[in-house]
Amino acid sequence: MTKLFYAVLANSLAASVTNTFVWFAVTFWVYLETKSVTVTSVMAGVYLVTVALSGFYLGSLVDKYNKKTAMALSSLASLVLYALAWLIFASTPAIEFTNPASITLWVFIVLALFGAIAGNLRGIALSTLVTILIPEEERDKANGLVGSANGVAFLVASILSGMAVGFLGIFWMLVCAIGLTLLVIIHLWTLPLPAKEVSHAQAETHSIDIRGSIQAIQAVPGLFGLIFFHTFNNFLGGVFMSLMDAYGLELVSVQVWGVLWGVLSLGFIVGGLVVARKGLGKNPLRTLFLANIVMWTICIFFTLQASIVLLAVGMFVWLCLIPAVEAAEQTILQKVVSPERQGRVFGFAQSVEQSASPITAFIIGPIAELIFIPFMTTGAGVALLGDWFGTGADRGMALLFTVAGLIGLMVTLLAMRSRAYKTLSANYQTPEVEEYHPLINKTTSQTTLVE
């Protein structure tokens, strides 16, 4: 891997830290101002839905423009939106932000939301840049570094956002975000990224080219199966998003839970670094499915007893495996999809796969509250399972985790026996897309424009 790739990764890390920092800080601040759980729930729902829908459009932008332009557009959009949010905050009486029904408050939230989501354009561009800058045999390791960078961004933003809201306030938090975004743009401007990435004419790219994305995916037998497998996993994995905090807080205090999550989030970094050092093996698809088998097995067992130690160990291993799963999917797409369509395919995959999360977030809570918790508190589950599994609200949530793990494990094992799995695995070994040579000479580390 070259110095240019590391420079691009550092630039993207700084942008990711800034965008995640803003959204976390705004979420904390809005709750402190309004004391409304409904407001923060709506914010989370809107964020997830927007991320899911925006992938189609952002992926098309990545294919329409060269990657440096796409990344610059991402940061410029964030800069403008953060500046507008700062102006609204500075010119509005503080009392206005304590009212959950305030139009000004929601305009402020939306500006911060879209400023953070604009960073997703950069994420899609970075995935395609791995194809351009990194030789095929090193892309899995490069994707591992990207996963570690995402973990670092999450960890740093989690810490800084709380400190910024507590010690600086939202005014200076936005000033810091604007300043950091400006620095990211200036640094990006100095990077010698190629202005023209491929030697053949790019396919015509519309603002939202869903048809082109589908055609590109259909051209690779088995690729739709991989995307829908991830979509189902995200749907089932929504149990974690909906119930993990509630379950953890049944076991320990909020202070302990907060510190524990700070430690557990190191799993993202550790997992990414392991992939960056060891790679994913000759068949990343097999690695992806083996990782899912381990993850769903953990989901079956890590809540069998009401133990914070068992939960913490299971979650740490789970989080360590996430970068491997994500890197495997990216590595597969980077090899089997033609470079001029990768932006649209990555965007399409993001939209489809992330669409499952909001659905689960809305339905898992009622399922737990109306079915599983009563089952393990006053229902038949007390007599059937209570002697060894335990009883109470926390055991109802624990049972839902176990059921989700069993379903996930069965689906993963069945998927590994499917024709789509075998076809895509074979296709990865001998892809039909033309061989694509990185624009970086490994010996000179210089950028070469392909005519």
Secondary structure, DSSP 4 states (H G I P E B T S, - for coil): --HHHHHHHHHHHHHHHHHHHHHHHHHHHHHHHH--HHHHHHHHHHHHHHHHHHHHHHHHHHHHS-HHHHHHHHHHHHHHHHHHHHHHHHTS-GGGGG-TT-HHHHHHHHHHHHHHHTHHHHHHHHHHHHHHHS-GGGHHHHHHHHHHHHHHHHHHHHHHHHHIIIII-HHHHHHHHHHHHHHHHHHHHHS---S---SSPPPP--SS-HHHHHHHHHTSTTHHHHHHHHHHHHHHHHHHHHHHHHHHHHHS-HHHHHHHHHHHTHHHHHHHHHHHHH---S-HHHHHHHHHHHHHHHHHHTTSS--HHHHHHHHHHHHHHHHHHHHHHHHHHHHHS-GGGHHHHHHHHHHHHHTHHHHHHHHHHHHIIIIIHHHHHTSTHHHHHHHHH--SHHHHHHHHHHHHHHHHHHHHHHHHTSHHHHHHHHHHHS-SSPP---SB-TTT--B----
